[in-house]
Amino acid sequence: MADEQSEQEKKAQEELAQQTSQEEGSQEQDAQEQDPEEAAPCEPEVSADDEDEVDLEEQITKLNDQLLRSFAEVENVKRRALKDVENAHKFAVERLLNDLFPVLDSLEKAEETAATTEGAQPIAQGVALSLKLFVETLARSGVEQIDPLGEPFDPQHHEALAMVPNPDAQPNTVMEVMAKGYVLNGRLVRAAKVIVVQG
């Protein structure tokens, strides 16, 4: 009787062991058959907050760029305005000078005439002093006189009225100055009117 009972217990234990091993095998098989996407470790999803943060950084970068461009434009406008004001101060007297040039020309002709007229030497000296004072006053305001007698012809500063052959002078040089030229702060206001030796 005891032998029959022990045999039944053994059979029960064997059946229990078989069931356990079958359950473990089915669990392993389930794990193998599981979807590889589900089995793979989940990648962290980009949340809406992260996307908003990226958008904000892009907007900040764009706004900074626009701000820098605006500052640069303002600086350029300032520089242009300062240059315009500087030029206005430098060349404000240009119109007045153009009105004064005929007076200078007349004084120079008066000096030449008085110097060649008999008994008019004191007048020639007086006119020469007045002319010298006039030219010095203009020089203090940035006006330079161009007197190119004997110099090579320069079309940038000279206006040729005529070309005359002269065997005693170098070709393309100024042999006579009909009216002197003037430069205001480096800018030509009136070209010297000259007669040039023909080449």
C-alpha positions in Angstrom: 0.0 0.0 0.0 2.8 2.4 0.9 4.6 1.4 -2.4 1.5 2.3 -4.4 1.3 5.7 -2.6 4.9 6.5 -3.2 4.5 5.6 -6.9 1.6 8.0 -7.3 3.6 10.8 -5.6 6.4 10.2 -8.0 4.1 10.3 -11.0 2.5 13.5 -9.7 5.9 15.1 -9.2 7.0 14.1 -12.7 3.8 15.5 -14.2 4.3 18.7 -12.3 7.9 18.9 -13.5 6.8 18.4 -17.1 4.1 21.1 -16.8 6.6 23.5 -15.4 9.2 22.8 -18.2 6.4 23.1 -20.8 5.3 26.5 -19.4 8.9 27.8 -19.3 9.4 26.6 -23.0 6.2 28.3 -24.1 7.2 31.6 -22.3 10.6 31.5 -24.1 8.8 30.9 -27.4 6.5 33.8 -26.7 9.4 36.0 -26.0 11.1 35.0 -29.3 7.9 35.5 -31.3 7.4 38.9 -29.7 7.5 41.8 -32.2 11.2 42.9 -32.6 10.0 46.6 -32.5 8.4 46.0 -29.1 11.5 44.0 -27.9 13.9 46.8 -29.0 14.6 49.4 -26.4 12.3 52.4 -26.8 14.0 55.6 -28.2 13.2 58.7 -26.3 10.4 60.6 -28.0 10.9 64.4 -28.7 8.3 66.1 -26.7 6.3 69.2 -27.7 8.3 71.3 -25.1 11.6 70.3 -26.8 10.2 71.4 -30.2 9.1 74.7 -28.8 12.5 75.3 -27.3 14.2 74.7 -30.7 11.7 77.1 -32.4 12.4 79.7 -29.8 16.2 79.4 -30.2 15.8 79.8 -34.0 13.6 82.9 -33.5 16.2 84.3 -31.1 19.0 83.8 -33.6 17.0 85.4 -36.4 16.1 88.4 -34.2 19.7 88.8 -33.1 20.8 88.8 -36.8 18.1 91.4 -37.6 19.2 93.6 -34.7 22.9 93.5 -35.8 21.9 94.4 -39.3 19.8 97.3 -38.0 22.7 98.6 -35.9 25.0 98.4 -38.9 22.6 100.3 -41.1 22.2 103.0 -38.4 26.0 103.3 -38.2 26.2 103.7 -42.0 23.5 106.4 -42.0 25.4 108.2 -39.3 28.6 108.1 -41.2 27.0 109.3 -44.4 25.3 112.1 -42.6 28.6 113.2 -40.9 30.3 113.1 -44.3 27.5 115.2 -45.9 27.8 117.7 -43.1 31.6 117.8 -43.4 31.3 118.3 -47.2 28.7 121.0 -46.7 31.2 122.9 -44.4 34.1 122.3 -46.7 32.4 123.4 -49.9 29.8 125.8 -48.7 31.8 128.8 -50.1 32.1 127.3 -53.6 29.3 129.5 -55.1 30.8 132.6 -53.5 34.2 131.7 -54.9 32.8 131.5 -58.4 31.5 135.0 -57.9 34.9 136.2 -56.6 37.1 134.7 -59.4 36.3 137.5 -61.9 37.4 140.0 -59.2 40.7 138.2 -58.8 41.1 138.1 -62.6 40.5 141.9 -62.8 43.0 142.6 -60.1 45.6 140.5 -61.8 45.0 142.3 -65.1 45.1 145.7 -63.3 48.5 144.8 -61.8 49.9 143.8 -65.2 48.6 146.9 -66.9 49.9 149.2 -64.1 53.3 147.6 -64.2 53.7 148.3 -67.9 52.3 151.8 -67.8 54.8 154.6 -67.4 54.4 156.5 -64.0 51.9 154.0 -62.6 54.4 152.0 -60.5 52.9 153.0 -57.2 49.5 151.9 -58.4 50.9 148.6 -59.6 52.5 148.0 -56.1 49.2 148.9 -54.4 47.2 146.5 -56.6 49.8 143.8 -56.1 49.6 144.1 -52.3 45.8 144.0 -52.4 45.9 140.9 -54.7 48.4 139.2 -52.4 46.2 139.9 -49.3 43.1 138.6 -51.2 44.9 135.3 -52.2 46.2 134.7 -48.7 42.7 135.2 -47.2 41.3 132.6 -49.6 44.2 130.2 -48.8 43.2 130.3 -45.1 39.7 129.0 -46.2 41.3 126.1 -48.1 41.5 127.7 -51.5 44.7 127.0 -53.5 45.7 128.8 -56.7 46.8 126.9 -59.8 49.5 128.8 -61.8 50.9 126.2 -64.3 53.2 128.4 -66.4 55.9 126.2 -67.9 54.4 123.0 -66.4 53.3 120.0 -68.5 49.6 120.2 -69.5 47.3 118.4 -67.1 43.8 117.9 -68.4 42.6 117.3 -64.8 43.4 120.9 -63.7 44.0 122.8 -67.0 41.7 123.9 -69.8 43.5 124.4 -73.1 42.2 127.4 -75.0 44.6 127.0 -77.9 47.7 125.0 -79.0 50.5 127.1 -80.5 53.8 125.9 -82.1 56.9 127.2 -80.2 60.3 125.7 -81.1 61.9 127.2 -77.9 59.5 125.3 -75.5 58.8 121.7 -74.7 55.8 120.2 -76.5 52.6 119.9 -74.4 53.7 122.4 -71.8 51.8 125.5 -70.7 53.3 128.6 -72.4 50.8 131.1 -71.3 48.2 131.3 -68.5 45.1 133.3 -69.5 43.3 132.7 -66.1 44.6 130.9 -63.0 42.8 127.9 -61.7 41.6 127.3 -58.1 41.2 124.2 -55.9 39.0 124.2 -52.7 40.0 121.6 -50.1 41.4 119.3 -52.8 38.5 119.7 -55.2 38.8 121.6 -58.5 36.6 124.7 -58.5 38.0 126.3 -61.7 40.4 124.9 -64.2 43.3 127.1 -65.2 42.7 128.5 -68.7 46.0 128.0 -70.7 47.7 128.1 -74.1 49.7 124.9 -74.7 52.8 124.3 -76.9 51.9 122.2 -79.8 53.7 118.8 -80.0 
